[in-house]
């Protein structure tokens, strides 16, 4: 059996995803209640953003963990390329 793959961001990611799931359930109820398409689109956009932010947090934490594992801890003053790489991942 393999060991659990847990990063320090996982509890935060789970909280964000549970909040997004609740928000999505609210959007479903809004659709069933006949709310306007504009209201629905705005709320769906918020759900998408919440999921994207959770994904970004997970990916950044994974990069930090894996890079540290491969190259060792990098002093803050030398993290420029790593931080730039993380920043560019938002465009994926």
DSSP file (Angstrom, degrees, kcal/mol; ACC not computed):
  #  RESIDUE AA STRUCTURE BP1 BP2  ACC     N-H-->O    O-->H-N    N-H-->O    O-->H-N    TCO  KAPPA ALPHA  PHI   PSI    X-CA   Y-CA   Z-CA
    1    1 A X              0   0    0      0, 0.0     2,-0.2     0, 0.0     0, 0.0   0.000 360.0 360.0 360.0 136.5    0.0    0.0    0.0
    2    2 A X        -     0   0    0      1,-0.1     2,-0.1     3,-0.0     3,-0.1  -0.494 360.0-105.2 -83.6 154.3    1.4    3.4   -0.9
    3    3 A X        -     0   0    0     -2,-0.2    -1,-0.1     1,-0.1     2,-0.0  -0.436  45.6 -90.5 -74.2 150.5    1.7    6.2    1.7
    4    4 A X        -     0   0    0     -2,-0.1     2,-1.0     1,-0.1    -1,-0.1  -0.343  32.1-134.4 -61.0 141.2   -0.8    9.1    1.5
    5    5 A X        +     0   0    0     -3,-0.1     2,-0.4     2,-0.0    -1,-0.1  -0.821  41.2 163.2 -99.1  94.3    0.3   12.0   -0.7
    6    6 A X        -     0   0    0     -2,-1.0     2,-0.3     3,-0.0    -2,-0.0  -0.957  18.5-171.2-123.6 131.1   -0.5   15.0    1.5
    7    7 A X    >   -     0   0    0     -2,-0.4     3,-1.3     1,-0.0     4,-0.4  -0.745  39.9-106.7-112.1 163.6    0.8   18.5    1.2
    8    8 A X  T 3  S+     0   0    0     -2,-0.3     4,-0.4     1,-0.3     3,-0.3   0.745 117.6  56.5 -63.5 -23.0    0.4   21.4    3.6
    9    9 A X  T 3> S+     0   0    0      1,-0.2     4,-2.6     2,-0.1     3,-0.4   0.647  80.8  90.6 -83.2 -14.0   -2.2   23.0    1.3
   10   10 A X  H <> S+     0   0    0     -3,-1.3     4,-2.8     1,-0.2     5,-0.2   0.871  83.8  50.8 -55.8 -44.5   -4.5   20.1    1.1
   11   11 A X  H  > S+     0   0    0     -4,-0.4     4,-2.1    -3,-0.3    -1,-0.2   0.916 113.8  46.4 -59.9 -39.2   -6.7   21.1    4.1
   12   12 A X  H  > S+     0   0    0     -3,-0.4     4,-2.5    -4,-0.4    -2,-0.2   0.902 112.0  50.6 -67.0 -40.8   -7.2   24.6    2.6
   13   13 A X  H  X S+     0   0    0     -4,-2.6     4,-2.6     2,-0.2    -2,-0.2   0.916 109.8  50.6 -62.9 -42.7   -7.9   23.1   -0.8
   14   14 A X  H  X S+     0   0    0     -4,-2.8     4,-2.6    -5,-0.2     5,-0.2   0.921 110.1  50.0 -61.6 -44.0  -10.5   20.8    0.7
   15   15 A X  H  X S+     0   0    0     -4,-2.1     4,-2.3    -5,-0.2    -2,-0.2   0.928 112.0  48.1 -60.0 -44.6  -12.2   23.7    2.5
   16   16 A X  H  X S+     0   0    0     -4,-2.5     4,-2.5     1,-0.2    -2,-0.2   0.911 112.8  47.9 -62.7 -42.7  -12.3   25.7   -0.8
   17   17 A X  H  X S+     0   0    0     -4,-2.6     4,-2.5     2,-0.2    -1,-0.2   0.875 110.6  50.8 -69.4 -36.5  -13.7   22.9   -2.7
   18   18 A X  H  X S+     0   0    0     -4,-2.6     4,-2.3     2,-0.2    -1,-0.2   0.912 111.4  48.8 -65.0 -40.2  -16.4   22.2   -0.1
   19   19 A X  H  X S+     0   0    0     -4,-2.3     4,-2.4    -5,-0.2    -2,-0.2   0.920 112.1  48.7 -63.6 -42.7  -17.3   25.8   -0.2
   20   20 A X  H  X S+     0   0    0     -4,-2.5     4,-2.9     2,-0.2    -2,-0.2   0.888 109.3  53.2 -63.2 -39.2  -17.5   25.7   -4.0
   21   21 A X  H  X S+     0   0    0     -4,-2.5     4,-2.3     2,-0.2    -2,-0.2   0.910 110.4  47.0 -63.2 -41.6  -19.6   22.5   -3.8
   22   22 A X  H  X S+     0   0    0     -4,-2.3     4,-1.9     2,-0.2    -2,-0.2   0.904 112.4  49.7 -64.3 -41.2  -22.1   24.3   -1.5
   23   23 A X  H  X S+     0   0    0     -4,-2.4     4,-1.9     2,-0.2    -2,-0.2   0.913 109.6  51.5 -63.7 -42.5  -22.1   27.3   -3.8
   24   24 A X  H  X S+     0   0    0     -4,-2.9     4,-2.3     1,-0.2    -2,-0.2   0.900 106.8  53.3 -62.0 -41.1  -22.7   25.0   -6.8
   25   25 A X  H  X S+     0   0    0     -4,-2.3     4,-2.1     1,-0.2    -1,-0.2   0.896 107.3  53.0 -60.0 -38.6  -25.6   23.4   -5.0
   26   26 A X  H  X S+     0   0    0     -4,-1.9     4,-2.0     2,-0.2    -1,-0.2   0.880 107.0  51.5 -62.9 -37.9  -27.0   26.9   -4.5
   27   27 A X  H  X S+     0   0    0     -4,-1.9     4,-2.4     2,-0.2    -2,-0.2   0.903 107.5  52.7 -65.9 -40.7  -26.7   27.6   -8.2
   28   28 A X  H  X S+     0   0    0     -4,-2.3     4,-2.4     1,-0.2    -2,-0.2   0.923 110.1  48.3 -59.7 -43.7  -28.6   24.4   -9.0
   29   29 A X  H  X S+     0   0    0     -4,-2.1     4,-1.7     1,-0.2    -1,-0.2   0.872 108.7  54.1 -64.5 -36.3  -31.4   25.6   -6.6
   30   30 A X  H  <>S+     0   0    0     -4,-2.0     5,-2.5     2,-0.2     4,-0.4   0.906 108.8  48.8 -63.2 -40.9  -31.3   29.0   -8.4
   31   31 A X  H ><5S+     0   0    0     -4,-2.4     3,-1.4     1,-0.2    -2,-0.2   0.939 111.3  49.2 -63.2 -46.4  -31.9   27.3  -11.7
   32   32 A X  H 3<5S+     0   0    0     -4,-2.4    -1,-0.2     1,-0.3    -2,-0.2   0.798 109.2  53.4 -63.9 -27.8  -34.7   25.2  -10.3
   33   33 A X  T 3<5S-     0   0    0     -4,-1.7    -1,-0.3    -5,-0.2    -2,-0.2   0.505 117.3-114.1 -84.9  -4.8  -36.3   28.4   -8.9
   34   34 A X  T < 5 +     0   0    0     -3,-1.4    -3,-0.2    -4,-0.4    -2,-0.1   0.793  50.8 173.5  81.2  27.9  -36.2   30.1  -12.3
   35   35 A X      < -     0   0    0     -5,-2.5    -1,-0.1     1,-0.1     5,-0.0  -0.209  41.6 -81.0 -65.7 162.7  -33.6   32.8  -11.4
   36   36 A X     >  -     0   0    0      1,-0.1     4,-2.3     4,-0.0     5,-0.2  -0.231  30.8-121.2 -68.0 153.2  -32.4   35.0  -14.3
   37   37 A X  H  > S+     0   0    0      1,-0.2     4,-2.9     2,-0.2     5,-0.2   0.847 113.6  56.4 -62.5 -34.5  -29.6   33.9  -16.6
   38   38 A X  H  > S+     0   0    0      2,-0.2     4,-2.3     1,-0.2    -1,-0.2   0.939 108.2  46.7 -63.2 -46.4  -27.5   36.9  -15.6
   39   39 A X  H  > S+     0   0    0      1,-0.2     4,-2.1     2,-0.2    -2,-0.2   0.920 114.4  48.3 -59.6 -43.6  -27.7   35.9  -11.9
   40   40 A X  H  X S+     0   0    0     -4,-2.3     4,-2.8     1,-0.2     5,-0.2   0.919 110.5  50.1 -63.8 -44.5  -26.9   32.3  -12.8
   41   41 A X  H  X S+     0   0    0     -4,-2.9     4,-2.2     1,-0.2    -1,-0.2   0.901 110.5  50.4 -62.3 -41.1  -23.9   33.2  -15.0
   42   42 A X  H  X S+     0   0    0     -4,-2.3     4,-1.7    -5,-0.2    -1,-0.2   0.922 113.4  45.0 -62.9 -43.9  -22.5   35.4  -12.2
   43   43 A X  H  X S+     0   0    0     -4,-2.1     4,-2.0     2,-0.2    -2,-0.2   0.877 111.9  51.4 -70.4 -37.4  -22.8   32.7   -9.7
   44   44 A X  H  X S+     0   0    0     -4,-2.8     4,-2.6     1,-0.2    -1,-0.2   0.877 107.4  54.4 -65.5 -36.2  -21.3   30.0  -12.0
   45   45 A X  H  X S+     0   0    0     -4,-2.2     4,-2.4    -5,-0.2    -2,-0.2   0.906 107.3  50.5 -61.6 -41.2  -18.4   32.4  -12.7
   46   46 A X  H  X S+     0   0    0     -4,-1.7     4,-2.1     2,-0.2    -2,-0.2   0.888 110.0  49.9 -64.2 -39.5  -17.8   32.6   -8.9
   47   47 A X  H  X S+     0   0    0     -4,-2.0     4,-2.3     2,-0.2    -2,-0.2   0.929 110.8  49.7 -64.5 -45.2  -17.9   28.8   -8.6
   48   48 A X  H  X S+     0   0    0     -4,-2.6     4,-2.7     1,-0.2    -2,-0.2   0.919 110.8  49.9 -59.0 -44.1  -15.4   28.5  -11.5
   49   49 A X  H  X S+     0   0    0     -4,-2.4     4,-2.5     1,-0.2    -1,-0.2   0.896 109.1  51.8 -63.4 -40.2  -13.1   31.0   -9.9
   50   50 A X  H  X S+     0   0    0     -4,-2.1     4,-1.9     2,-0.2    -1,-0.2   0.910 112.5  45.2 -63.4 -42.2  -13.2   29.2   -6.5
   51   51 A X  H  X S+     0   0    0     -4,-2.3     4,-2.5     2,-0.2    -2,-0.2   0.908 112.4  51.4 -68.4 -41.6  -12.3   25.9   -8.2
   52   52 A X  H  X S+     0   0    0     -4,-2.7     4,-2.6     1,-0.2    -2,-0.2   0.897 110.0  50.0 -61.7 -40.3   -9.5   27.5  -10.2
   53   53 A X  H  X S+     0   0    0     -4,-2.5     4,-2.4     2,-0.2    -1,-0.2   0.888 110.2  49.9 -66.3 -38.5   -8.1   29.1   -7.1
   54   54 A X  H  X S+     0   0    0     -4,-1.9     4,-2.3     2,-0.2    -2,-0.2   0.919 112.1  48.3 -63.9 -42.9   -8.1   25.7   -5.3
   55   55 A X  H  X S+     0   0    0     -4,-2.5     4,-2.7     2,-0.2    -2,-0.2   0.919 111.0  50.1 -62.8 -44.6   -6.4   24.2   -8.3
   56   56 A X  H  X S+     0   0    0     -4,-2.6     4,-2.9     2,-0.2     5,-0.2   0.917 110.4  50.0 -61.3 -44.4   -3.8   26.9   -8.4
   57   57 A X  H  X S+     0   0    0     -4,-2.4     4,-2.4     1,-0.2     5,-0.2   0.928 112.2  48.1 -59.6 -45.8   -3.1   26.5   -4.6
   58   58 A X  H  X S+     0   0    0     -4,-2.3     4,-2.3     2,-0.2    -2,-0.2   0.922 113.7  46.4 -60.8 -46.5   -2.7   22.8   -5.1
   59   59 A X  H  X S+     0   0    0     -4,-2.7     4,-2.8     2,-0.2    -2,-0.2   0.922 112.7  49.1 -65.3 -45.2   -0.3   23.2   -8.0
   60   60 A X  H  X S+     0   0    0     -4,-2.9     4,-2.6     1,-0.2    -1,-0.2   0.919 112.7  47.4 -62.3 -43.1    1.8   25.8   -6.4
   61   61 A X  H  X S+     0   0    0     -4,-2.4     4,-2.8    -5,-0.2    -1,-0.2   0.908 111.9  51.0 -64.4 -40.5    2.2   23.8   -3.2
   62   62 A X  H  X S+     0   0    0     -4,-2.3     4,-3.2    -5,-0.2     5,-0.3   0.927 110.0  49.7 -62.1 -44.7    3.0   20.7   -5.3
   63   63 A X  H  X S+     0   0    0     -4,-2.8     4,-2.9     2,-0.2     5,-0.4   0.935 112.1  48.1 -59.6 -46.2    5.7   22.7   -7.2
   64   64 A X  H  X S+     0   0    0     -4,-2.6     4,-2.4     2,-0.2     5,-0.2   0.945 115.7  44.4 -58.1 -48.6    7.2   23.9   -3.9
   65   65 A X  H  X S+     0   0    0     -4,-2.8     4,-2.0     2,-0.2    -2,-0.2   0.939 118.2  41.8 -63.4 -49.1    7.2   20.5   -2.4
   66   66 A X  H  X S+     0   0    0     -4,-3.2     4,-2.2     2,-0.2    -2,-0.2   0.897 115.5  48.7 -70.5 -40.7    8.6   18.7   -5.5
   67   67 A X  H  X>S+     0   0    0     -4,-2.9     4,-3.2    -5,-0.3     5,-0.5   0.926 112.4  49.0 -65.0 -42.8   11.2   21.3   -6.3
   68   68 A X  H  X5S+     0   0    0     -4,-2.4     4,-1.5    -5,-0.4    -1,-0.2   0.890 111.5  50.7 -61.3 -38.2   12.4   21.4   -2.7
   69   69 A X  H  <5S+     0   0    0     -4,-2.0    -1,-0.2    -5,-0.2    -2,-0.2   0.893 118.0  37.9 -65.8 -39.3   12.6   17.6   -2.8
   70   70 A X  H  <5S+     0   0    0     -4,-2.2    -2,-0.2     1,-0.1    -3,-0.2   0.929 133.9  19.0 -80.4 -48.0   14.6   17.6   -6.0
   71   71 A X  H  <5S-     0   0    0     -4,-3.2    -3,-0.2     1,-0.2    -2,-0.2   0.500 106.3-118.0-104.8  -4.7   16.9   20.6   -5.6
   72   72 A X     << -     0   0    0     -4,-1.5    -1,-0.2    -5,-0.5    -2,-0.1  -0.141  56.4 -32.8  87.6 169.1   16.7   21.1   -1.9
   73   73 A X        -     0   0    0     -4,-0.1     2,-0.5    -3,-0.1    -5,-0.0  -0.367  61.7-146.5 -62.3 136.4   15.5   24.2    0.0
   74   74 A X        -     0   0    0     -2,-0.1     5,-0.1     5,-0.0    -2,-0.1  -0.920  18.7-115.8-108.9 126.8   16.1   27.4   -1.9
   75   75 A X    >   -     0   0    0     -2,-0.5     3,-2.1     1,-0.1     4,-0.3  -0.272  27.3-114.2 -59.3 147.1   16.8   30.6    0.0
   76   76 A X  G >  S+     0   0    0      1,-0.3     3,-1.5     2,-0.2     4,-0.1   0.846 115.7  58.9 -49.8 -41.2   14.2   33.3   -0.4
   77   77 A X  G 3  S+     0   0    0      1,-0.3    -1,-0.3     2,-0.1     3,-0.3   0.703 109.8  43.5 -65.2 -19.7   16.8   35.6   -2.2
   78   78 A X  G <  S+     0   0    0     -3,-2.1     3,-0.4     1,-0.2     4,-0.3   0.272  86.5  92.8-108.8   9.8   17.3   32.9   -4.9
   79   79 A X    <>  +     0   0    0     -3,-1.5     4,-3.2    -4,-0.3     5,-0.3   0.428  50.4 107.7 -85.4   2.2   13.6   31.9   -5.4
   80   80 A X  H  > S+     0   0    0     -3,-0.3     4,-2.6     1,-0.2     5,-0.2   0.899  81.1  43.5 -47.7 -55.4   13.1   34.4   -8.3
   81   81 A X  H  > S+     0   0    0     -3,-0.4     4,-2.4     1,-0.2    -1,-0.2   0.883 115.8  49.0 -62.0 -37.0   13.0   31.8  -11.1
   82   82 A X  H  > S+     0   0    0     -4,-0.3     4,-2.5     2,-0.2    -2,-0.2   0.936 112.7  47.0 -66.6 -45.6   10.8   29.5   -9.0
   83   83 A X  H  X S+     0   0    0     -4,-3.2     4,-2.4     1,-0.2    -2,-0.2   0.881 112.7  50.3 -63.5 -37.6    8.4   32.3   -8.1
   84   84 A X  H  X S+     0   0    0     -4,-2.6     4,-2.2    -5,-0.3    -1,-0.2   0.909 109.4  50.8 -66.0 -41.7    8.3   33.4  -11.8
   85   85 A X  H  X S+     0   0    0     -4,-2.4     4,-1.1    -5,-0.2    -2,-0.2   0.921 111.3  48.2 -61.3 -43.6    7.5   29.8  -12.9
   86   86 A X  H  < S+     0   0    0     -4,-2.5     3,-0.5     1,-0.2     4,-0.4   0.910 110.3  52.6 -62.4 -41.6    4.7   29.6  -10.4
   87   87 A X  H >< S+     0   0    0     -4,-2.4     3,-1.2     1,-0.2    -1,-0.2   0.886 106.8  51.9 -62.7 -38.7    3.3   33.0  -11.6
   88   88 A X  H >< S+     0   0    0     -4,-2.2     3,-1.8     1,-0.2    -1,-0.2   0.743  93.2  73.8 -72.5 -21.0    3.3   31.9  -15.2
   89   89 A X  G >< S+     0   0    0     -4,-1.1     3,-1.6    -3,-0.5    -1,-0.2   0.700  78.9  75.1 -66.2 -16.1    1.3   28.7  -14.3
   90   90 A X  G <  S+     0   0    0     -3,-1.2    -1,-0.3    -4,-0.4    -2,-0.2   0.701  89.8  59.3 -67.6 -15.3   -1.8   30.9  -13.8
   91   91 A X  G <         0   0    0     -3,-1.8    -1,-0.3     1,-0.2    -2,-0.2   0.415 360.0 360.0 -92.2   1.8   -2.0   31.2  -17.6
   92   92 A X    <         0   0    0     -3,-1.6    -1,-0.2    -4,-0.1    -2,-0.1   0.490 360.0 360.0 -73.6 360.0   -2.3   27.4  -18.1
